[in-house]
Each structure stands twice: as C-alpha cells, then as structure tokens.
C-alpha cells in the first residue's frame, strides 16, 4: 500500500489531541455515568469511522475495509476484555471515582505495548510468512479457551506482575485518593491503586496474544494494524462505563468471539498456504471477513438479549455467609 506520511501525521494528531482532551475533561476524581460514557463512545466511534473514510479516499477502498474490519475485530475482542477489567476492579475494591484514571493509564500502556507487538509482528511476517501458521494455532487455542470458558479461572491476585510488585515494594492496605505512592513512617509505600494499574497492564499484554495475530490476519500494513488497534483502545474506557452493570447480559458474546477467532484462524491458514505453498489456495477477501465479523457479533448480542440467563434465586434470610474476600496487599 502507498500510505503518505501526512496520513500518519493526521492519525498521530488525532491520537494525541484525543488523549489530551480526555485527560483534561477528567482531571480529578470523577464517576462517569451512562450518559457521559455514551457521549464519549459516540465520539470515538465517529472519529474511527471518519478515519476509515479518509483512508478510503487517500489509500483506497480495500485499505478502508481492512481498517474497519480490524477496528471492529479489536473492538469486539475488547468487549470480552471488559469482563476481566470488572473482575480486577471488584477484586481490589477500586472506588468508582478512580476507575477512569486507572483505565486511562492502562490505555497509555496498551498503546505503547500494542505498537511494539504489532510492529514486531509485521516485521516477522514479512521475513517469515510461515509464522502465520503459528498465529493461526494461537487463535485456534484461544477459540478453545473461549468455548471452554477458561476465563472464569482468572485470579487478579495471582497475576505474576501483581505478585512481583508485592515482592519489590511495600504496599499499604488502604487507598489514598488517586495517589499511587504515599509516605508512611518515613518511607514511600505504594497504594493498592498502583497494584490495580499493574494488573490492568498485565492483562492487556495477555490480551495482545489474541488481538495481534487476529489483526495481522486482516492486514500487514503498519498504519492499518496500529491505527485500528489505537482507535479501538481509545474507546475502551467509555465502552467500559457504558456497559458497566450490563456485561453479564452478553453471555453469548464469548461464543460469538470464539466463532470469529476460529474464522480468522482459518483465514490465516489459507493466507499462509497461499503465500508459502501454492497460489492455488484461495484467500478470504476482506469484505467477506468484515461481513462475518458484523453478522456474528450482531447475532451474539441479539441472542444474548432475547435469551437472558435465568435469575439466581435470592438467598434465604436465615442463611449465614462468610466473607472470604481477599484484601489487597
């Protein structure tokens, strides 16, 4: 693809301005409600679609379809990641007014790590096309995990990154507003908020294992793969607060994502075979990939809404309970 430098400049400008505006708009502790989250979500979606139109005009319709497919794919994968964010916030009992700050720092880290992983992935694919078979295997394994519902076993407290932080520095039990460090008994100690940020960043690195191969199946053009990820990540915070409290309703989403990842794995296998074995092996066109992602996501959401999970019976008032909630260190 012939991507002009100025298109990179436009993308970078939108990225930086969007982050600065978001940071200024949420300077202090702030609980984001549904209406505010909806406005921000609409803004990020509108910017993403506007960039897709710009790509279509400057680079071509195929590049625009690739961007839209990769963006929608990353967006759908990020919805499943929101369950993990909710689990982390619940485990560490993060006050709602500080959750946006944690996610904002998580977004900054995600933009850096995804950029590194995607650029490395593009470089590896360009040199060793057969690595696409490995990426396909990763996606097939992720498909299995989603179908097996292995994500329910996630324990934020047992995360390697979280355990490492607890070993290298003292951490107090109580939150201290939005501070990550405070002075106690003449020394600096970390607050649980720092541990939460580490847990979010560690989770995003794990998420990249799925998202990076999936996006590279759509395109290996650096601008397409990174900008699609960046726009999806930028809208992640607003999406979290928009769907907060409703995540459990989308109980069929994991099945839909498994189908999408399985389809993308097949796309990767065909693409790798076409390039390394014989050109006679057909490749799946970009418009077909976009259609599959849209249709499967739509069906997953509609079925989840039309067939809600049965409500759990309320506990008997005479039934006692033990509070076994782990406290953050």
N, C-alpha and C positions, 0 to 999 in steps of 0.2 A: 504494500500500500504506500502511496505517496502522501505522507502526512506532513503538512507545512509546519514549521517551527512556531509560527504565530498561533496555531491551534493549541499547541501545548501551553503557550503563554496565556491564552484565554482560559483554558482549563485550570491552570495554576492560580490565576487571579480569582476565579470563582471560588476555588477551594479555600484560599487564604481569607478572602472577604467573608465567605460564609462562616468560617470558624471564628473570626474576629467579631462579627455581628452577634453570633450565638453567645460568645463569651461575655460581651458587653451586656447583652439582654438578660443574662443570668449571672450577674456579678456576685450577689450574696446568696445565702441560703434561701431556697425557693421551692415550694411544692408545685409541680406542674400538673395542672388539671387537664381534663379531657379536651376542652375547647382549645386551650393553648397548644396542646400536643397535636390536635387536628390541624390547626393553622400552620404549624411548623412542618407537619407531614406533607400537607398540600404544597407548601413552598419547595421542599426538597424534591418532591415528585415532579413539580412543574419545571424546576431547573434541570433535572435529569432528562426529561422529555425534550426540553428546549435544546439541550446539548446534543441529543440524538438527531434532531432536525438539522442542527449546524453541521454535524458530521455527515449527514446525507447530502447537504449542499456542497460541502468542501471536498469530501473524500469520495462519497458515492453511496448509493442506497444499500449495497451489500455491507459496507462497514457500519452503517447505521443500524441495520438489522442485527449484526453481530453485537454491537454495543447494547442494544435493547435486550437481546437475549441474555447476554452476560449479566447485565444490570438486574434483570428480573430474576435470573437464576440465583444471583448473590442475595437479592432481597428475600427470596423465598427461603434460602438456607439460613439467613439471619433471623427470620421469624422463629425457627426451631431453636436458635441460639438464645432467644429471649427467655425460654424456659430455664436455661442454665443461669442467666443473669438473675431471674426472680429467685431461684434457689439460693444463689450466693447472698443476695440481699436478705433473704429470710434467715439463712443460717447465721449470718453475722448481725442480724437485727439492725440493719442500717436505717436511720431515720429518713423519712421520705424527702425532707428538705435538702439532704446531702447526696441523694442518689444521682441527680443530674451531674454534679461535679465529678463523681466517680466515673460515670459513663463518658463524660467529656474527655477526661484523661485517658480512658480506655479507647476512645476514638482516635486520639492523637497517636497512641501506641500502635493501634491497628493500622493506621495509615502508613506508619513507618515500616512495620513488620511485613504487611502485605506487599508494599512496594519492593522490599528486599526479596521476598519469596517469589513474587511474580517475575521480577527481572531475572532472577536466577533460573526460574523455570523456563522462561522464554529462551535464555541462553543455552540451557541444557537441551531443550527440544530442537533448537536449530542445529546443534552439533551432533546430537544422538537422538534421532527421530524415534528409534525403537523404545525409548524411555516412555513413550505414550502407552505402551502395553503395561508398564509398571503403574502409571497413573490410573489406567483402567482397572487394574487389580485393586488399587486403593479404594476407588469408588465402589467397586463391587463389594468389598468388605464393609464399607460404610453403609451400603444398601442392606447388607445382612444385619448390621448392628441396629439400624432403624427398625427393621421388621421384627427383630428380636427384642426391641425396646430396651436395649442395654443402657440407654442414657439415664434410666431411673437409678442406676447404681452410682451415679456421680456424687462424690462427697467433697464439698469445698474444703473442709478442714484437713483432708488427707492429701491435698494437692502438693506435689513436690515443691513448687515455688513457695507456697504458703509455709510449709514446714521449714524450708530454707530460711525464710525471713525470721521465723520464730527462733531459729538457732543462732542467727548472726546478730540480733539486736533485741534488747528488752522491749516488751510491748505491754502497755497497761490495759486493764480490762474496760475502762470507761472511754466513751467518745469525748473529745474536747472540741466541740463545734465542728468546723470544717478543717481543723488543723490535722496535719499528718504527723507532726512531732511536737512534743511539749517538754518543758524542763520539770523534772521531778527529783527531789532530793539531790539537787546539784548536778544532775546529768540529763542528757537528752534521751527521751524514750519515744518510741513510736506509738501511735494510737491505732485502734482497730481499723480506722479508715484507710490507712496505708496498706494493711493486710488485704482489705477488700479490693483496692486498686490492683494489687499484685495478683489476686485471684482472677479478676476480670481479664487482665493482660494474659495470664497463663491460659485461660480458657480460649481467648481469641487465637493464640498460637495453635491450640489444638484444632479449632475450627478451620484454620487455614489448610490443614491436611485434607479436608474435603473440598473447600472452595477453590483453592488454587488449581488443582487438577481439573475441576469442573469447568472453570473459566477458560483454561488453556485448551479445553476441548472445543470451545467456541471460536477462539481466535488466538493467534500468537503475536498480534500486533501490540507493541507495548502501550500505546495510547489507549487502545480499546480495552485491554485487560485491566489496566490500572484505573482508568477513569470510571469504568463501570463499577469496579470494587469501591472506589472512593465515594461515588455518589450514593451507593447503597449503604456504606458505612456512615456517611454524614447524616442520613435519615434514620439511623438506627435508634438514637436516643428518643426522638419524637415518637417513633413507632412503638418503643417500649412503653412509654407513658400513655400512648393512645390505646394500646391493648392491655395495659395493666388491669388485672382483675378479670380479664376475659380470656386469658391464654388457655385455660382448661377447656373452654368450649371448642377449641380447634383440635379435638382429639384424633381426627383422621388426617391431620396435616403430616404427621410422621410417615404415614403410609404413602401419601402423595409424594413427599420428598424422596422416599425410597424408590418409587417408580421413576421419578425424574433422574435421580443419580444412576439408576440402572440403565436408563435410556442413554444418558451421557456417557456411561462406560462403554456401551455398545458403539456409540458414535466414535469414541476414541479408538476402539479396536479396529473399526473399519478404516478410520483415518490413518492409523499406523500401518495397517496392512496395505492400503493403497499406496503409501509412500515407500514402504520398505520391502514389500513382497511383489506386488504386481498392480499396475494401474487399472487392471480389470476389476478390482474390488471397488464397489461403489461407495461413495461417501454420502452422508446425510446432509442435504442442503440446509443452510442457515434458516430460511423461512420455515422449514419443517420443524427444526429444533425449537424455534420461537413458538410455533403453534402448539407443540407438545407441552411445553412448559406452561403456557397460558391455560390450556384445556385441563391439564391435570391439577393445577393449582385451584382453578375455579371449581372443579368437581369436588376436590378435597374440602374446600371451605363450605360449599353448599351442602354436602352430605353431613358435615360436622354440625351445621346449624339445624338441618332438618331432622337429624337423628342424634339428639343430645344424650350424654351419658345419664343413666338413672341416678337420681339423687340418693346420697348415702343417708341411711336412717339416723335421726338425731340420737345421741347417747342418752341413756336413761339418767334421770336426775339423781338416782341413788348410786350410780356407778362412779367409783372413785377413779382418779387418774394420777399418774406420777409424772412430774416434769423432768424429762430426761434430756432436755435441750442442752446441747453443748454450748458453753460460753467461749467467746473468742479470747485468745490469749493476748 
